[in-house]
Amino acid sequence: MISEAVVDLSRLQFAMTAMYHFLFVPLTLGLAFLLAIMESVYVMTGKQVYQDMVKFWGKLFGINFALGVTTGLTMEFQFGTNWAYYSHYVGDIFGAPLAIEGLMAFFLESTFIGLFFFGWDRLSKVQHLVVTWLVALGSNLSALWILIANGWMQNPVGAEFNYQTMRMELVDFGALIFNPVAQVKFVHTVAAGYVTGAIFVLAISSYYLLKKRDLGFARRSFAIASAFGLASILSVIVLGDESGYEIGDVQKTKLAAIEAEWETHPAPAGFTLFGLPNQEEMRTDYEVKIPWALGLIATRSLDEEVKGIKDLIAEHELRIRNGMGAYALLEQLRGGDKSAETIAAFDAVKHDLGYGLLLKKYTANVVDATEEQIKLAAQDTIPHVFSLFWSFRAMVASGFLMLALFACAFWASAKKNEESKPWLLRWALLSLPLPWIAAQTGWYVAEHGRQPWSIGEVLPTHLSASSLSTGDVWGSLIALVAFYSLLLVIEMYLMIKFARLGPSSLHTGRYHFERQAGAQAAKA
């Protein structure tokens, strides 16, 4: 049996890799579409400033894209190095969307990004605009297929366990693609990426406006970012509500943990605005609730209840007992008893086999698990509530702060008086970390909230890891942290360097008058 330390270290390594990678992904998604919008305006108006916007923001996009690709490749290799049994058990299903992503989306994006940078003097305006839109499309298609794979981990539809191969096998490709969890995750994630791109452009443009430099460029960038960002953050909030509904439908345990919902209360459930969850005693101290809100978000009704953690544990205990029966029947099938009666009996309970496998953490002989082991396995089905509770609220708070910022920025831009509001410009600059805070906490909620499953209700995480030594995992973990930290330092250095140089660096002297005028205004 694989040691718990190896499983925990492998989880830590994958989490670290994913979190580093997702420092770059949302900005790639957001900037790609902003570049396409800016270039569309350039083609329609012919104004040089819009071409300069595409080239300048495109330079920052290119730096971010290169480092995003570097960190992303490592994640896929880890399925073979650290999660070998996972790859064996579900590789036929999980590998399909990742392969399509590489063949369809990544090559589309990577090919046309070269034309984007080197095609200005070789392509017509319209041809280059098409290239830019294809880069944006490629980045979104890449996100789509990856999130289809991730959505299947959350809600494994379109697949069946085959006792002859001892693996999960794909039986409905359409169900995999149109998995409701995957679709909601896709639109929510890409919209969050658009917000990240908009905040990035808004913050740097605000810096130029505060410094009274490159004013024409900064005003236009500020205007586009505020409008695009307002539409995007509204989409994120609406789609986040839809995501809450999907969680309430297919991931009841995650929902209960996010809300620290210990008891099943009469419908409609209230939303806990504040509280200190105590998982040992299964209560929330100092809680402040908004009546009805959770019931409306999670069930879209006033009469459907939201199951509490205590009832879910009791339900999971029953499923674990059914899983023990499924495991016993599987052993009979593997032992040669393939009678119609045994197969039919196994098919009737195989949906609970994953719950039976939870007992592998405590005993090698699942069928003979003790009452204490069954209860421990049932307790394991609840993830860490305190961290999920507050991560979710940090994500939501960041979202509403950005909504307020974009609303004020859009209003100021429409009134053309953003330069006279230094408080707004400083707010925009200080808000630069917010989309990354929201993204990281959001992914923590999505992934840690699935525990103890690597594949929801199918394959426990503690069975998914490779047979490695703790030394092997520590070595690769330290190497990856060091390498990725170096990449992050390089990214920050290059971004700050070129942002400080500003659009004037594209054409020496083009914005000299604006720089000079801005400097004189600042002295005055």
N, C-alpha and C positions, 0 to 999 in steps of 0.2 A: 504494500500500500504506500502511496506517495505521502511523504511527511507534510504536515500542516504548514511547517515553515517554508517548504518549497512552494506550496500553493500560494501562500501569502506573499512571498517575494515575487513570484511570477505575476500575481495580480498587481503588485506595486509597480513592477517594471512596465507592464502594459498600460497601467493608468498614467504613469509618468510620460511614456511615449505618446499616448493619445493626447494628454494635456499640452505637451510641448507642440505637437502637430497642430492642435486646434488654436494655437496662438496665431498661426498663419492662414489657416483655411478661411475664416470668416472675412478677413480683409481681402483675400483673393476674390471671393464671391461678390463682395460689395463693390470693390474698385472696378472689376471687369464690367459690370453693368453701368457704372457711372462713366467709365471711359466711352462706352458705346453711346450713351446719351449725349455726352459732350461732343463726340465726333459727329453725331447726327446733326447737332446744332451748327457745327462748323460747316458741314456739307450744305445745309440749307441756307446759311447766312453768308458763308465765305469769309467771315471775320477771322483774322489771324490769331486773335487772342484765344479763340476756342481751340484752334490747332495746338497752340502753346499749352493749353490746359491738358489736352490729351497726351502730349509728349511729356509734360512734367509729371503729372500724376501717373502716367504710364511707366516712367522710370522707377517710381516708388513701388508700383505694382510688380514690376519685373524682379526687383530685389526680393520682395515678399514671396513671389511665386517660386523662385529658385529654392529658397529655404523651405518652403512648404512641401515641395516635391521630395527634397532630401529627407525630411523627417517622416514623410508618409510612407516611403518605401520600407522603412524598418518595421513599421507596424505589421505589414503583411507577412514579413519573414518570421515574426514571432509566433504565428500560428503553427509553423513547422518546428520551431526550436523550443518554445515554451509550452505549447498547447497541442502536443502531438495526438493525444487521444481525442480531443475536440475535433481536430482535423479529420481523423479517421471516422469518427462517429457521425459527423454532419457535413463533411467536406463536399459531398455530391451536391448538396443544396446551397450551402454558404459560399462555395467557390464559384457557382454560376454567375451571380451578379457581379462579383469582383472581377471575374474574367471579362465579362461584357464591359465593365467600367474601363478596364485597361485597353481593350480593343477598340471600343467605340469612343468613349469620352476623353480619356487621357491623351490618346494619340491625336484626336481632333484638336484639343486645347494646345498640346505641345507643338504640333505642326504649325498651327496658325499664329501662335505667339511669336514664332520666328519671323513670319511675314509681317506681323504687327510692328516689330521693331526695325526691320530692315527693308520694309517695302514702301516707305514714304516716297522715295524717288523713282520707284519701279512700277508702282500701281497708280491708277487714277484715283481721284477722291472717292468715288463710289465703290470701287474695288477694295480700297483700304477700309472703308466703312463696313463692308460685308465681312472682311477679315476680323475686324474688331468685334462685330456682333457674333461671329462664330467662336471667338475666344470666350466671350461671355456665355454662349450656349454650351460650349464644351465644359466650362467650369461647373455649370448647373447640372449637366448630364452626369458628370463625375459624381457630384453630390447625390444625385438621384439613385444611382446604382449602389453606392456605398450605404446609403440609408435604407435601401430595400433589404440589403444584407443585415444591417443592424436591426431593422424593424422585425425581421424574421426571428432574430434572437429574443426579441421581446414577446412576440406573438407568433409562434411557429405553426403557420397554416400551410396547407398544400403539401404536407409530408406525412409519411407513415413509417413506423418502425417495422423492419423486416427481420424476423427472428432467425432466418436462414443466414443472413449476412451479418447480423448483430449491428446494424447501422440504420440510421434514418435515411429514407430515400424520397426523392421528389416525385410526387404523383400529380401535381397540378401547378404548372408554371404560371398560369394566369393568377391563381390565388396568391402566389409568391409576389408577383408584381403589384397586384392591386390590394395587397394587405393594408387594411385601413390604418394600422399603426404606422406603417412605413410611409404612407402618403401624407399623413398628418406631420410626421417627423420631418419629411422633406420640405414641405412648404414652410413650416415653422423655422427650420434651420436656415434655409436660404434667405428668408425674410430677415432673420437675425444677422446674416452676413451682409445684407444690404444696409442695415442699420449701422453695422461696424464701419463699412466703407464711408457712409455719410458722416458719421461722427469724426472719422479720420480727416476727411476733407474739410469739414466745418471747423475743427479745432485748429488745423494748420492755417486755414484761411483767416481765422480769428487772430492768430499770432501775427500775420502780416498786417492786418487792419490795426491791431494795437501798436505795431511798430511803424505804422504810416508808410508802408512800402508796398510796391507792386499792387497798387490799389485797384486798378481796373481788373486785373486778374483775380485778385482776392474777392472783390465784390461779386463777380460772376460765379466763382467757385462756391462762395458762401450761399448764394441764391439757389444754385442747383442742389447743393448738399442739403439745405434746409427743406426744400420741397420734397426731394426724393426721400430724405430721412423721415419726414412727417408721415408720408404715405407708408413707408416701410414699418415704422414702429407701430402704427395703427394696425397693420397687417399682423405683426408679431403678437400683439395683444389679443386680437380676434382669433388668430390661429392657436394661440396658447389656450384660449378657452375651449377650442375644439379638441386640443390635445388632452385637456383635463377630462373631457367627456369620454374620449377613447380609453384613457387610463381607468376611468370608473367602470367602463364596460368590460375590459379584458385584463386589467392588472389591478384588481381590487386591493391586494396586499400593499402594493406600492402607494396607492392612493391613501389608504388608511395610515401608512407610515408617514407620508408627507404631512398629513393633517393631524398626526398624533391622536387618531380617532380610536380610543381604547374600547369604548362601548358602542353597541349598535343602538342609536337613539331613534325615537320616532321621526318619521320623515316630516318636513325636509330638514336635513342636517345643517347645522351652523358652521361657518368658516372660522377657524381659530386665527385671529389676527396676531395675537401675542400669547406666549406661554413658554414654560420650561418643562419639556417632556421628561418624565422619569420612567425609563424602561423597566427598571427592576421592580418598581411598585405599580407599573402600568397605570400611571395617572399623569396629568399635566398640571403643574402648579402655576398659579397666577394667570390663568388663561382668560383671554378677552375674546369673545365670539361675536361674529356678525350673523344674526339669525338668517336662516334659509339659504345663505349664499352658496355653501358647499353642495347642498342638494340640487340647486339650480345648475351649477357648473358640471357636477359629476353625473347627474341623471336626467337633466333637462325636464324635470318634473317636480311636483310638490308632494307626491305620494309614494315615491320610491325611496327606500332607505339606503344609507351608505353603511356597509358592514364594518363593525368595529374589529380591532385586532384580536380581542379575546375570542370572539365567535369564529374568526378566521383560523386561529390556532386550533380550535376544536374541529373545524371542518378539515383542516390539513391533517390532523391526527387520524381521522377516518380514512382519508386518502392514502396515508402512509400504510395503514392496515390493509387496504385494498392492494396497494403496491406490493406488499409482502406476498399476497396471493398471486399477483401477476408474476413476481419473480420466481415463485415456486413452480408455476406453470411453464415459465420459460426454461427452467432447469429440466423439466420433463421433456419439453420439445427438443432441447439440446441433447438430452440423453437418449433420444431415439423414439419417444412416444409421440408420433405425429398423427394420431387418430383424429377424426373429424371432431369428436367431442372435446378433445384437449385444445385443438386449434380454436374452436368456437368459444370455449371458456376463456382462453387467453385474449382473443379479440375483444371480448366483453369488458376486460379490465386493463388492457394494455395502456390505456390513456393515463393510468395511475402508476405505471412502472417507474417513472422518474421519481415519484414520491417514495417508492420503496428503495430506490438507489440512495436516497438521503441517508439511510441507515448504514451505508458503507463507511461513513465517517466514524462509526462507533463499533461496527462488527463486520467481520468477513462473511459471516453466515446470516444473511438478511432474514431468512425464514424463521430463525430462532431468536430474533431480537427480543430483549426484555422490555417490560413496560417502561422502565426508566429510560431506556434508549429510544423508544418510540416517542416519549414525551420530550426528550432533548432534541430529537430531529424535528418535531413539530415546532418547538421554540425557535429553531434555526431558520424557519421559513420567514421570520420577521427580520428585516434589515435593521440597521442602526437608526433609530427614530430621531434622536436629537439632531444629528448632523443633516439628515434629510429635511427635517422640519425647517431648520434655519437656512440651509442652502437654497431651498425653494423660495423662501421669503426674501433672501438677498437678491435672487434673480428677478423676482417680481418688483421689488423696490427699485432696482437699477432700471428696469423697463419703464416704470412710471416717471422716474427722474428724467430719462431721455425723452419721453413724450412731452413733458413740460418744456424741456430745452428746445426741442424742435418746433413746438408751437410758438414759443417766443421768438425764435430765430426766423421762422417763416413770416411772422407778423412784421418783424423789423425789416426783413428783406423786402416784403411787399410795400412797406412805407418808405423804403430806401433811406433809412436812418440808422442802420446797424452800426455805422462808425461813431455815432453819437451816444452809443450805449456800451461803454467800456465794461460795465458789470456783466453784460450779456456775453461779450467776447471772452472775458476771463472765465466765466462759467463754462463756455464751450471748450476752452482750453483745458480746464481742470476736469472736464467730463470725459476726456479721452480714454481713461481706463474702463469706463462703465460697461461698454459692450463686451469687453473681454471678461469682466467680472460676471456678467450675466451669462455668457457662453460657458465659462468653466463651471459655474455652479449649476447651470442647467444640465450639462452633461454628467455632472456628479449625481444629480437627482435621477437622471435616466438610467445610468449604469449601475450605481450602487443600489438604487431602489429595486433592481432586478434580483439582487442576491437573495438566496444562495445559489441562484441558477446561472449557468453560462448560456443555456437555452431554456427559456421560461417553461417550467414544469416538465421538462424533458431530460435535461442533463445537468446534474449538480456541478458547481464549479470545482469542488474538491476532487472530482473524478476526471476533470478535463485536462489537467496539467501533464507535462512530460515528466519522465523519470530522470530527474536531474539531481545533482547534489546542491546543497545550499551554497557551497563555494562557487559552483558554476554560475548560479543566478546572481550572487553578489558581484562576481567579476563583471558580468555583462551589464548589470544595473549601474555600477559605478562608472564603467566606460561610457555608457549611453548618457548618463547625467552630465559627465564632463564634456562629452562631445556636443550634446545639445545645448548646454550652457554656453559653450564657445560660439555655436551658431547664433544663439540668441543675442550675445554681445555684439557679434558682427552685424546682425540685422539692425540692432538699435543704433550702432555707430553709423552705419550707412544711411539709415533713415534720417537720423538727426543731421548728419552732414549735408545731405542733399536738400532736406527741408529748409535748413538755414541758408543754403545757397539760393534757394528759391527759383522762380521761373526766369529771373534775369540771367541765370547761368545758361539758358538755352540760346539766347542771342545777346551777346555783349553790347550794351548800349541801348537795347530796345526799350527797357524800362528805366533807363538812367534818369530821365526827366522826372519820372514818378518817384524814384528813390531820392533824388535831390530835393524835390518838393516836400516829400515826406520828412526828410531829415530837418529841413528848415522849419516845418510845422512843429516837429517834436521839440526843437530848441525854443521856438516861440512859446 
